[in-house]
Amino acid sequence: MANVLIIGAGGVGQVVAHKCAQVEEVFENITLASRTKSKCDKIADMLPRKIDTAEVDADDVPQLVKLIEKVKPDMVINVALPYQDLHIMDACLETGVHYLDTANYEPPEEARFEYKWQWAYQDKFEKAGLMALLGSGFDPGVTSVFTAYAKKHHFDRIRTLDILDCNAGDHGLPFATNFNPEINIREITANGRYWENGNWITTKPMEEKRVFDFPEGIGEKDLYLLYHEELESLSKHFPEIERARFWMTFGPSYLKHLEVLQNVGMTSIEPIEFQGQEIVPIQFLKAVLPDPASLGPLTKGKTCIGNIVRGTKDGEEKIYYIYNTCDHQACYKEVQSQAISYTTGVPAMIGAKMMLEGKWMKPGVWNLEQLDPDPFMDDMNKYGLPWHETWLDKPFQ
């Protein structure tokens, strides 16, 4: 049985704490820490068993080291902001503990997320005999495992990969984001990018649109091409892939509000002077938008996230669709969070469990698609993210 430190007390941190608390045979001792300890205490009060809480500034490596040395965890589960990944990795190296996150590093001053900063830690973690698992959320995370599973069981070669992320939930508010507004808006307003024939193709934001008929009663939804971090790791670790793209659904109301906010400069990451002090517009916008954690009791409907894989098996071309659907209200009933947080938090717990049980434990820095997908897929069915697979008659164009 293990001792874990969870850093981050937002919607995802709340789910991770709930799910780790449910698996007492693996997670014997749990500490939840964030900059605001009262948030941790509030989550702790919801849980079926006692966990410890602590205050820590994840931008402060000495503070992180001090907390880790006090808690003495076997591993750190990082569900703080992507800007803080490197600080937490540095603290883990200094204290000799394993590391896991759900999103790759992003520099605060630039809307640009890449794995290069974290992949550069490979030698440090390997020499220290420590493991760092990157992107153990849903996308990235489960979508990476889905790709590895498809290759292992259904394809000799993958030719094209399309990742489709649909949130068909409705919270009834004019405009809100389902996870951290700053990260969400930076991601959506950036240029689109996809991998094709060994090169990155760049598109303007929301330039490429498709329609897909989603299963389980969700129906047809508009999808827009975005750049997403797992495309970088999947194109590296599956070099056979000729084209890899990522798509996300957005409704017309969301897009109209976002367009207006962009036009008036509210989505900018460049600091401005306001009443004698420097502020970043998107950070101010984050402060006035609804807290994603508050959307849980309001949101109805489902999410559906999965992969469409086209490739060959024994010389025959096949088109395979693997996906998970989650019901917002069912998630809220279980862990008091909506499905976006749930679909990120559950894979974080499963990834940590894989490491602590020794199924995935190996020194170095790893993405999920580099590891055996089968035990992870088994635990998805066991811990709230059942997956489904089917064969399609035509490719996703």
C-alpha positions in Angstrom: 0.0 0.0 0.0 1.2 3.5 -0.9 1.4 7.0 0.3 0.5 9.7 -2.3 0.6 13.5 -2.5 -1.9 15.1 -4.8 -1.1 18.7 -5.7 -4.1 20.7 -7.0 -7.5 21.2 -5.5 -9.6 22.2 -8.5 -12.3 20.1 -10.2 -9.8 17.4 -11.3 -8.0 17.3 -7.9 -11.4 16.7 -6.3 -12.0 13.7 -8.6 -8.5 12.3 -8.1 -8.9 12.6 -4.3 -12.3 10.8 -4.4 -11.1 8.0 -6.7 -7.9 7.4 -4.7 -9.9 7.3 -1.5 -12.1 4.6 -3.1 -9.1 2.3 -3.7 -7.8 2.0 -0.2 -5.9 -1.3 -1.0 -3.5 0.8 -3.1 -3.7 4.4 -1.8 -3.3 3.8 2.0 -2.4 7.4 2.8 -3.4 10.5 0.8 -2.4 14.1 1.2 -4.2 16.8 -0.8 -2.3 20.1 -1.2 -2.8 23.4 -3.0 -2.1 27.1 -2.6 -5.5 27.5 -0.8 -5.7 24.9 2.0 -9.4 25.6 2.6 -10.2 24.2 -0.9 -8.4 21.0 0.2 -10.3 20.9 3.5 -13.6 21.2 1.6 -12.8 18.3 -0.6 -11.5 16.2 2.3 -14.9 16.7 4.1 -16.6 15.0 1.1 -14.6 11.8 1.2 -15.6 8.5 2.8 -12.3 8.3 4.7 -9.8 10.6 6.3 -7.1 12.3 4.2 -4.5 14.9 5.1 -4.4 18.4 3.6 -1.7 20.9 3.3 -0.8 24.4 1.8 1.8 24.7 -0.9 2.8 27.1 -3.6 3.5 24.9 -6.6 5.6 27.7 -8.2 8.1 27.5 -5.2 10.4 24.5 -5.5 11.9 24.8 -1.9 8.3 24.9 -0.5 7.4 21.8 -2.6 10.5 20.0 -1.4 9.7 20.8 2.2 6.2 19.5 1.9 7.4 16.3 0.1 10.0 15.6 2.8 7.3 16.0 5.5 4.7 13.8 3.7 7.2 11.3 2.4 5.0 10.1 -0.4 5.8 7.3 -2.8 4.7 9.5 -5.7 3.3 13.0 -6.5 0.1 13.3 -8.6 0.3 16.7 -10.2 -3.1 18.2 -11.1 -2.0 21.8 -10.7 -1.5 24.2 -13.6 0.6 23.1 -16.6 2.9 26.1 -15.9 4.0 24.3 -12.7 5.0 20.9 -14.1 8.7 21.6 -14.2 8.8 23.0 -10.7 7.1 19.8 -9.4 9.3 17.5 -11.4 12.4 19.3 -10.0 11.0 18.8 -6.5 10.4 15.1 -7.1 13.9 14.7 -8.4 15.3 16.4 -5.3 13.3 14.3 -2.9 13.5 11.0 -4.8 9.8 10.4 -5.5 7.9 9.3 -8.6 5.8 11.8 -10.7 2.6 11.9 -12.7 0.7 14.7 -14.4 -2.3 15.1 -16.8 -1.1 17.9 -19.1 2.2 18.8 -20.5 4.2 21.9 -19.6 3.2 25.3 -21.0 5.3 28.4 -20.5 3.1 31.2 -18.8 4.3 33.9 -21.2 3.5 31.9 -24.4 0.4 30.0 -25.6 2.5 27.0 -26.6 2.5 23.5 -25.1 5.2 21.0 -26.1 6.7 17.9 -24.5 10.3 19.0 -25.2 10.8 20.5 -21.8 9.6 17.4 -20.0 11.2 14.9 -22.3 14.5 16.7 -21.5 14.2 15.2 -18.0 14.5 11.6 -19.3 18.2 11.1 -18.3 17.6 12.8 -14.9 14.7 10.5 -13.9 16.3 7.4 -15.3 19.6 8.0 -13.5 17.6 8.7 -10.3 15.7 5.4 -10.7 12.4 7.4 -10.8 9.5 7.3 -13.1 7.6 10.3 -14.6 4.3 9.5 -16.3 3.2 12.4 -18.6 -0.4 13.2 -19.6 -2.4 10.6 -17.6 -5.7 12.3 -18.2 -8.2 11.6 -20.9 -6.9 13.6 -23.8 -4.0 13.2 -23.5 -4.0 9.9 -21.6 -6.8 7.6 -22.5 -6.7 8.6 -26.1 -3.0 7.6 -26.1 -3.9 4.2 -24.5 -6.7 3.8 -27.0 -4.1 4.2 -29.8 -1.7 1.7 -28.3 -4.6 -0.8 -27.7 -5.8 -0.5 -31.3 -2.3 -1.2 -32.6 -1.7 -4.1 -30.2 -5.0 -5.9 -30.9 -6.4 -4.8 -34.2 -3.8 -3.4 -36.6 -0.5 -4.3 -38.2 -0.2 -0.7 -39.2 -2.1 2.5 -38.4 -2.4 4.9 -41.3 -4.6 7.7 -39.9 -5.8 8.7 -36.5 -8.6 11.1 -35.6 -9.3 12.0 -31.9 -12.8 13.3 -31.4 -13.7 15.1 -28.2 -17.4 15.9 -27.7 -19.0 17.6 -24.8 -22.7 17.5 -25.3 -23.4 18.8 -21.8 -25.5 21.9 -21.1 -25.0 24.0 -18.0 -27.5 26.7 -19.0 -25.1 29.6 -18.6 -24.4 32.1 -21.4 -20.6 31.4 -21.3 -18.4 29.2 -19.2 -15.5 26.7 -19.6 -15.6 23.2 -18.3 -12.0 23.3 -17.1 -9.5 26.1 -16.1 -10.7 29.1 -18.3 -7.2 30.4 -18.9 -5.9 27.0 -20.2 -9.1 26.3 -22.1 -9.2 29.6 -23.9 -5.4 29.7 -24.7 -5.8 26.2 -26.3 -8.8 27.1 -28.4 -7.7 30.5 -29.7 -4.3 29.1 -30.8 -3.7 28.0 -34.4 -4.8 24.5 -35.3 -2.1 22.0 -36.2 -2.0 18.4 -37.4 0.5 15.8 -38.5 0.6 14.6 -42.1 3.3 12.7 -44.0 6.1 13.7 -41.6 5.2 17.4 -41.4 3.1 19.7 -39.2 0.3 21.5 -41.1 -0.9 24.7 -39.5 -4.4 26.0 -39.8 -6.1 29.2 -38.5 -8.1 28.8 -35.3 -11.4 27.0 -36.0 -10.7 27.0 -39.7 -11.4 23.3 -40.2 -14.9 22.0 -39.4 -16.5 18.6 -39.6 -19.8 17.0 -38.5 -20.0 13.7 -36.7 -22.9 11.6 -35.6 -21.9 10.6 -32.0 -23.3 7.4 -30.4 -25.5 6.7 -27.4 -28.1 9.3 -28.4 -25.8 12.3 -28.6 -26.3 12.7 -32.4 -24.7 15.1 -34.9 -22.3 17.8 -33.5 -20.0 20.3 -35.1 -16.3 19.5 -34.7 -13.3 21.9 -35.1 -9.7 21.0 -35.6 -7.3 22.0 -32.8 -3.8 21.2 -31.9 -3.6 18.9 -28.9 -0.5 17.7 -27.2 -0.9 13.9 -27.7 -0.5 14.4 -31.4 3.2 15.3 -30.7 3.9 12.1 -28.7 1.7 9.8 -30.8 3.4 10.9 -34.1 6.8 10.3 -32.4 6.0 6.9 -30.9 3.9 5.6 -33.9 6.0 7.0 -36.8 3.9 4.8 -39.2 0.9 7.2 -38.8 0.5 9.2 -42.0 -2.0 11.7 -40.6 -3.1 12.5 -37.0 -5.7 15.1 -36.1 -7.6 16.3 -33.0 -11.2 17.6 -33.1 -13.4 19.2 -30.4 -17.1 20.1 -30.4 -18.2 23.7 -29.8 -21.7 25.2 -30.0 -22.5 28.4 -31.8 -23.2 30.4 -28.5 -19.8 29.4 -27.1 -18.0 30.4 -30.3 -19.9 33.8 -30.6 -19.0 34.7 -27.0 -15.4 33.7 -27.6 -15.2 35.8 -30.8 -16.4 38.9 -28.9 -14.0 38.3 -26.1 -11.1 38.0 -28.6 -12.2 41.1 -30.5 -12.1 43.2 -27.3 -8.7 41.8 -26.2 -9.9 39.8 -23.2 -8.2 36.6 -24.3 -4.8 38.2 -24.6 -1.9 36.8 -22.5 0.1 40.1 -22.9 0.3 42.2 -19.6 -1.4 45.6 -19.6 -1.4 48.5 -17.2 -4.6 49.0 -15.3 -5.1 51.5 -12.5 -1.4 51.5 -11.7 -0.8 47.8 -11.8 0.0 45.2 -14.4 -2.6 42.6 -15.2 -3.0 39.9 -17.8 -6.4 40.2 -19.5 -7.1 36.4 -19.8 -6.3 36.0 -16.0 -8.8 38.8 -15.2 -11.3 37.0 -17.5 -10.7 33.8 -15.6 -11.5 35.6 -12.3 -14.9 36.8 -13.6 -16.0 33.6 -15.4 -17.8 30.9 -13.5 -15.6 28.5 -11.6 -15.6 25.2 -13.5 -16.1 23.4 -10.2 -19.4 25.2 -9.8 -20.8 23.7 -13.0 -21.3 20.2 -11.6 -24.8 20.5 -10.3 -25.9 22.5 -13.3 -24.6 20.4 -16.2 -26.8 17.8 -17.9 -25.9 15.6 -20.9 -23.0 13.4 -21.9 -19.4 13.6 -23.1 -18.1 11.2 -25.8 -14.3 11.1 -26.4 -12.6 8.5 -28.6 -10.4 7.6 -31.5 -11.2 6.7 -35.1 -8.3 4.6 -36.4 -7.8 3.6 -40.0 -5.2 1.0 -40.9 -4.5 -2.5 -42.1 -4.6 -5.9 -40.6 -3.4 -8.9 -42.6 -3.4 -6.7 -45.7 -7.1 -5.7 -45.2 -8.0 -2.0 -44.6 -10.2 -1.5 -41.5 -11.7 1.5 -39.7 -12.0 1.2 -36.0 -13.8 3.5 -33.5 -13.1 3.2 -29.7 -14.7 5.6 -27.3 -16.1 6.3 -23.8 -19.2 8.2 -22.9 -19.8 9.8 -19.5 -23.0 11.3 -18.1 -22.5 14.6 -16.3 -25.2 14.0 -13.7 -23.9 10.5 -12.9 -20.4 11.9 -12.3 -21.7 14.6 -10.1 -23.7 12.1 -8.0 -20.6 10.1 -7.4 -17.9 12.7 -6.9 -19.6 16.1 -6.9 -17.9 17.1 -10.2 -19.0 17.3 -13.8 -17.8 14.8 -16.5 -14.9 16.9 -17.8 -13.2 16.8 -14.5 -14.2 13.1 -14.0 -12.8 12.0 -17.3 -9.4 13.6 -16.4 -9.3 12.6 -12.7 -10.1 8.9 -13.1 -7.2 8.2 -15.5 -4.9 10.1 -13.2 -5.8 7.7 -10.4 -5.5 4.7 -12.7 -2.1 5.8 -14.0 -0.8 6.2 -10.4 -2.3 2.8 -9.6 -0.5 1.2 -12.6 2.8 2.7 -11.3 2.4 1.8 -7.7 1.4 -1.8 -8.5 4.5 -2.2 -10.6 2.6 -2.8 -13.8 4.0 0.4 -15.4 7.0 1.1 -13.2 10.1 1.9 -15.1 12.7 4.7 -14.6 12.6 7.6 -17.0 10.0 9.9 -18.6 7.1 8.1 -20.4 3.9 8.8 -22.3 1.1 6.4 -21.8 1.2 5.0 -25.3 4.7 3.6 -24.6 3.3 1.2 -22.0 1.1 -1.9 -22.0 -2.5 -0.6 -22.6 -4.3 -3.8 -21.3 -4.2 -3.3 -17.5 -5.1 0.4 -17.9 -8.1 -0.5 -20.1 -9.2 -3.1 -17.6 -9.2 -0.5 -14.8 -11.2 1.9 -17.0 -14.0 -0.5 -17.0 -13.7 -1.1 -13.2 -13.4 2.5 -12.0 -16.0 4.4 -14.0 -14.9 4.9 -17.6 -16.2 1.9 -19.5 -15.1 1.9 -23.2 -16.8 0.6 -26.3 -15.4 -0.4 -29.7 -17.0 -0.8 -33.1 -16.0 -1.0 -36.8 -17.1 1.8 -39.2 -18.1 1.5 -42.8 -16.4 4.7 -44.0 -13.4 6.8 -42.9 -13.6 10.1 -41.0 -12.8 12.7 -43.7 
